[in-house]
Amino acid sequence: MIQIKIVAICFLFSFLVACGGGGASVETTTTTMGQELMDLDESYKKGIITEDEYKDAKENIMDRYN
């Protein structure tokens, strides 16, 4: 009787442990719209992105927060 309980507990434990994986991840961001716009502006001023890229990215940021 005790052996059956031990086997049942081991099976249950292994099932619960296997359910925890899956590789799912949650990405959170702590930046604000203002910070993103400042970073974008800095990238543009440094010549990292073109004016068209700047305008597109700025529009995307504004859309995402509205």
Secondary structure, DSSP 8 states (H G I E B T S, - for coil): -HHHHHHHHHHHHHHHHHHT-S----------HHHHHHHHHHHHHTTSS-HHHHHHHHHHHHHHH-
